[in-house]
Amino acid sequence: MTPPKHPFRSRRALVTGASGGIGEALALGLARAGSDVVLVARSADRLQAVAERIRRDHRVRVEVVVADLATDTGVDEVIASMAGSRVDVLVANAGVGATGPFTDTTDERIRTQLALNCTALTRLVHAFLPGMLERRVGGVMTVGSTASFQPTPGMAVYGATKAFVLSFTEALWQETRGSGVRVLALCPGPTETGFFAAAGGGSVMESGRQSAEQVAAVGLRAFARAGGPTVVPGLGNTVIANAHRFVPRGLMARMSAMVTAEH
C-alpha cells in the first residue's frame, strides 16, 4: 500500500524567527517533510546558515527574508516579498520576552514584546490566511507558551502576549473548521534556546527544559494530524498548562511567581 502523502509535502512554508531555536527546528522539520521554506528573521548570517543546512540536507527550495518583525516596516517587507506568490503554511514563531518586575521594564522592551508577539503575528496571519482559505489547503501554526494559560509574574507582559496568541489562535481554529486549513497553537514550556538569555533571565526555569527539536517534533506531529487547536509538549508542561482549571486564580498567580523566580 502506498503511504499517504505528507500534508506539507510540496507546500511553501513561511517560518518567522527561523534563525535559531524552535523556529529553526520547525523550519528543518518542514523541509524534512518536503516543504519549500521561506526563512524570516533579523540576522542575515544566521538565516543563511540555516538555509545552507536545509539546501544541503533536503531537496527543497529555500528563500531568506531579512526583516525586523518588531517594526511595521519589517512586517510590510515580509508581506511585500510574498506578493504574487503562494504561502501555504505560516509558522508564526518569532517572539521575545523580558524578565523582572513590570515597573522595571523599559518602555522599549514593552513595545517590542507587544509589537513582535501580538501585532506582527496578527498582521501576518491576516495577510496569508485568506489565500489558504481560498485554496482550501495549508495551515497556520502560532507559537504560544505554557505562560499562555496563567499569569506570569516576573514576565507579566510576555505572559499576557502569549495569552493573546492562544485566544487568537483558538478563535481562528473555530472560524476555519471544515475549510481544509489547519490552525494550531504550539505552547511549549521552558526550552533550551537563547530565549531566556535574551530576556535577561538566563537562570530562570532551568530545570526540565526541553530541546527545540523535541518541541518542534511534537508541534509538527500535531499540525499534521489537524486535531485540536492547541498542543503542549511534555507531560509536566501539560500538567502546568491545565492547572488553572483546578487552582483559584490568586493562588495560580502566586505559584507562577515561585516558578519564574530567578535562582
N, C-alpha and C positions, 0 to 999 in steps of 0.2 A: 504494500500500500504506500502511495506517495505521501510523505508527511505534509501537513498543512503549511501553506506559505506563511512566513512570519509577518505579522501585521505591519511591521516597519520596513520590510524589505522594499527597496526601490522607492522609498519615500524620501522627502527632503526635510530634514530636521534642523531647526534653529535653536541653538543652546546658548543661553546667556551665562556669564560667569564661568566660561569654559576654559579659562587659563590654568585652573588647578582645582584641587579638592573634589567635591561632589559633582560640580559641573563638568570637569574633565572626565571623571569616571562615567557620568551619564553619556557624554559625547562618545567616549570609547565604546560603551555598551551598545549604543545605537548604531555606530559604524560596524561593530561586530555582527549586528543583526542584519546588516545590509543597507542601512540608510546612508544617503548622502548627508553631509553635515555642514552647517554654517556656524562657525565659532565666533562668539561675541565676547569681548572683554576690553579692559583698558590697556593691558600690557601686550604690545605687539610682539615682543620677543618670546614671551611665554606662549602666546597663541600660536605663533609659528612653530614652536617646538611641539606642541600638541598636534598641530596639523601634519607635521612631518611624520610623527609617530603613526598617525592614522593612515597616511598615504603608504607608509612602509608596511604596515601590518594588515591592512584591509583594502580591498579593491573598490573603493567608493570615492566619490568626488568630495573635495573639501574646499570650503571658502572661509576666509577670515575677514571679519569686520571689526576694526578697532574703534571703540566708542566708549564714552563715559556715560553710562545709563543713569547716573545721578543728576544729569543735566537734561533739560528739554532738548538742547541741541543734539546730544548724543542719541536720545531716543528717536528724534527726527531723522538722524543719519541712518540708523538701522532700518527704519521703516522705508526711507527713500531708497536704500540699497536693494531692497526686495521688490521695488515697484516693477510690475510687469512680469514677475516670476512667482513660482509656486512655493508656499511654505505649508507643508503637510502636517508637521509636528512642531509645536512650540514648547520648549522646556525653559520656563522662567525661573532660573535658579539664582541669578545674581542677587546678592543681599549683603547687608553689613549690619553690625551691631556695635554697641558701646556699653561697657560695664561701669558700675559705680552709681552713686546717688543721682537721681534725676536733676537735682538742683546744681550739681557739679558738672553736668554735661554741657558742653558748649553749644551755642546756637547752631553753629555749622554742623556739628555731629547730629543734632536733632534733625535738621533739614535734610541731611544726606540720607539718614535712615528712612525718613518718610518718602523722599523722592525715589530712592532706589527700590526699597522693599514694597512700596504701595503704588506710587504713581507710574513708574516705568513699567512695572508688571501689568498694571491695568491697561495702560495705553498699548502695549504690545499685544495683549490678548484682543483688545478691541480692533487692532489693525489686521490681525491674521485669522481670527476665529470665523468671521463671515465667509471667507473663501473656503475654509474647511467645511462649513455647513452647506455651502452651495455645491461642493463636490461630494458631500456626504461621506467623507473619509478624513482620517487624521486624528489629531488629538492635542490637548493642552495639558501639560504637567506643570504645576507650580510646586515650589519647594517652600513648605512652611517649617514647622518645628514642633517639638513637644511643648514649647512655650506658647504655641497657638491655643492650647487647651486651658491654661490657667494664668493668672497674673504672675509677673516675673519681677519682683523687687530686686533692685540692683541692675536690671536690664529693662526698665519699665517701657521705654519707647520701642525697643526691639520686640519685646513680647507683644505689645499692642499691635505692631505692624504685622506680626505673624498671625495674630488673631484675625486681623483683616484678611490676610491671604486665605486662611481656612474658610471663613464665612463666604468670601467672594467665590472661591472655587466650588464649595458645596452648592451654592446657588446656581452656578453655571452648569454643574453636573445635572441638576434637576431640569434646568431650562433646555438642555441639549439631549436629554434622554430620547432614544429612538431615532436620533439623527444620523447615526453612523460615526459620530465624532466622540472620542474618548476624552474624559476630563478627570484628572486625579490630582489631589494634593498629597505630596510626599512629605511626611512630617518626621524627620529624624530627631534623635536625641543628640547628646554631645558626640562629636565626630572628630577624628584625627585629621584636621585640616589647619590652615593658617587662620581660621576664623577668630579664635579666642585671642591669639596674639595681636591681631589687627584691632580687636575690640578693646584691648587694654586689660584683659584678664586671663593671661595665659595659664594660670594655675586653677582657674575655675572649672569644676566638674571634670577633673582629670580621670577619675576612676570610671572604668567601664566604657570608655569611648569606643565607638565602632570605627572601622576604616571607611573611607569614602567608597571603596569598592563594594563593601558589604551593603552600604546604604543604597548605592546605585542599583545593585543586583535586585534587591527587594523591590525598589521602585519600578524598575523596568518589567519585572515579572507581573506586578500588579497592573501596570499600564497595559501590558499585552493581554491580560485576562479581561480587561474592561469590566471590572466589577463595581464595587462601591466607590464613593467619592474620595476616600482617604486611605492611606496606608502608613503605619508606624513601624519602622524596622526595629526588631528586637523585643523580646518578651518583657524585659524590665521597662523599656520605654513605653510599651503598650500599657503596662500597669499604671505608669505615671500619667499617661495621656488620659486614662479613664478615671483617675482618682477623683476628679471634680464631680463625678456622678454620685459619690458616696460621702464626700467630705464637705462640710459647710465652707462657704467661700472665704470667710475670715480666717479659718484655720488653714485653708488651702494657700492663702497668701503668706501666712507665717511659715508653713512648711516649705514653700518655694524659696522664701528668703534664706532658709537654712541651707538649701541645696545650692543656691547661687553664690553663697558667701565665699569669699576668697580664702584659700588655705595657705 
